[in-house]
C-alpha cells in the first residue's frame, strides 16, 4: 500500500509539471502540507521528493523547501510504455500463452543466471481497429513467491506486472530500440502477407545488484509505433 501511495504521488506531481500547472521555479508545499494533501507519512513524502529530484523534476534548498526545476535542453528522459501507442489506442489484448519455460528458450542471454533455471513467459497480441499491430513477449526469472496477475494480463503493462514482485524504484532498466524485417513467425502472428519493417523494443530490468530480473520484447508494425523523449 505504501509503495503504491508514493508512486501515485510521484505521478500526480509529474503530471502537474508536464501539464504546466506547476512551472519552473514554483515552490512545492512543505513536507507537512504535502502529508496533509496526500494523506501520507513524512517518510513517504521525503521518498517522493528524493525520487523527483533524482529524475530531474525538482531541486531542494536545505531549510527552505523544494522547487520545480527548469528543463535542460540536452537532457532527455524516455518513458516507455509498450501499450502507449500515441494516437493509436490499443483496443484489445489477446493473451496467447502464460507458461513456465527453460532459460534456454529465451531469445536473450541473461548474464549471471544459471542456464538450468526457469522463467515465466507471457505472450500477447495487441489489436487496433480490429487488426493485430504488435506482438508482445515478457520474461520474468522464476522464483518462489513469484506473483503473476493472470487476471490482469489482458490490460496490464509490464510495469504493473513487475511491481507486484519488486519495487520499481529499486529496478534499473535498459531500453534498446531497433528496426528489423518480419520473419515468417512474426508475419504469421501479425497477419502479414509480405515481410515489412518492424520496430523492436527491448526492455531489460535488473535489480539494484545489476542482476537481471525481467525482459520485455515488443514487435510493432512500424506505422503504429511511437517513442517520445521529453527534455527534463
N, C-alpha and C positions, 0 to 999 in steps of 0.2 A: 504493500500500500504506500509506504514512504517513497519507494523508488518511483512509482507511478505519479505520485504527487509532485516531486521536484521536476520530473520530466514534463508534466503538464504546465508547471510554472515557467520553465525554461522556454517551452514552445509558445506560451502566451506572450512572453516578453519579446521573443524573436519576431512573432507575428506583428506586434505593435511597431517594432523598429522597421520591418520590411514595408509596412503599410504607411509609414511616415507619421504615425500617431506619436511615437517617441522619436525625437530628432537629435542629431549630433549636438552634444553639449547639454542636453536635458539631464537634470538630476533625478535619479530614481528615488522613490520613497525610502525612508530609513529602514533598517532591518526590522525594528519594532513595528513600523507601519506596514511593512510587507507581511509580517507574521499575521497581522490582523486582516489584511486584504485577502490573503490566500489561505487563512486558517491553517498555518503551518508553524512548525517549531523554528527556533532561531538557527539551529544547526542545519535544517533543511534550506533555509533562505541563504545561509552562508555558502552552502554547497552550490546552490543555484548561481550565486554571484561569481564563484570561482569558475564554474563551467562557462558562463557567459564571457568572462574575462579571457579564459583560455582560447575561446573561439573568436576573440577579437570584437565582441559586441560592446563591451563596457570596459571602463577602467576605474580604479578606485584610488581615492586620496585618503590616507590614514586620518582618522578622527574628523573627516569632512563628509565623505559619502562616495557613492558610485555614480558615474556619469556615462551617458551614451557616447560611444567612440565614433569619430569621423571615419568613413570608409577609406581604405587605401586603394589607390588606383592600380596597384601592381600586386595586390594580394587577393587571391580568389579562393572561395570555398565552394566545392561541388557537393551538393546534396543530391544523392542518387536514390531514387525510389523506383524499383523495377516496375511498379504498377502505375506510376505517374507518367502518362504519355503526352503531356501538354494538352492541346485541344482535343486530342483523340482519347475519349474516355473508354476505359475497359468496361464492357457491358456484361461479360460473363467469364468465369474461370472454370475450366474443366480440369479436375484432378485425375490425371492418368494413372498414377501409382503413388503409393506411400509404403516403402518397404525397407527392410534391413539388408544391406549388401556388404560384400567384402571390400576392403580398402582398394584392392587391385582393380576393382571395377570402376573406380572414379577416374574421369579423364583429366586428372591433375595429380601431381605428386605432393602429398602433404609431408613436408620435412619434419624430422624428429618424431614421426608417428610410426609405430610398428606396422609392418606390412601385413601382419596377421590380424590386425584389428578389424573393426566393423564400423559402418557408417549408416545413418538413416538417410534414405534418398526420397525426395519428393519431386515428382514431375508434373507440370501443369501446362495447359494451353490457354492463352489469353485471346478473347474474342472481342471484336469491334465491328459494328454493322453486320453482325451475323457471320463474320468470317474470321478464321484464325490469323492473328497478326504477330504472335510471339510464342516461343517455346521456352519454358522456364524450368530450370533444374536447381534443386537445393540439396546440399550435403551437410550433415552435421555428424561430428565424431560421436559414435555411440558410446554412452557411458551409463552407469547405473543412475537411476532417477532422472534420466533424460525425459523432458516433458515435450510431447508433440501435440499441439492443439488440433487434433484431426477435424474437429467440428468447425474450425476457423479457416481451413486451408482454401476454401472457395472465395475468401475475400481478404485474408491477411497478407501483408507484405513480409519480407524476410525479417525486418527489424522486429515486427510484432511477434514472430515465431521465436526469434532468438532471445528476446528479453524475458521470456518465461524460464530461461535456464541460466542466464548470466546478465549482470548489469551492463547495459550498453555503454555506460561511461567508463567501464574497465576494459573495453574492447578497442583494438586497433583495426582499422580497415584499409585495404588497398583496392583501388578501382582501376581495372585495365579495360580499355575500350579499343576494339579493332574491327576492321571490315573483313568479311570472309565471303566466299561463294558457298551457296547452299549445296550440301551433299545430298545423296539420294534419300537418306533417312530424314533430313530436315525438310526436303521437298515434299515427302510423303506426309509428314506431320502438319506442315503449314499449307498443304493443298496447292503446291506449286507445280505447274506444268513444265517450266523451264527453271534452270538454276539462275537465281538473281542474287545481287549483293545483299548480305545481311549484316546488321550491326550486332556484334557480340560484346556483351558487357559482363565482366567477371569481377566479383567482389570476394576478397578473401578476408575473413575475420580471424584475428589472433587475440589471445588473452594478454594480460599485462606482462607475461613472461615470454612473449613472442611465440607462443605455442599455438599452432593453427587450431581453430575450433569449428569453423564452418565455411562453406564455399557456396556462392551463388553464381550460376551461369544462365544468362538470358539471351536468346537469339531473337532479334526483331526484324521484321520486314522494314527495309530502310525508310520507306515513305511514312512509317508510323512512329519512328524513333525520334526522341528529342532529349538532349542532355544540356543542361544550363549551368554555367558557372557564374556566381554572383560575387562582386567585389565586397570585401569586408573591411 
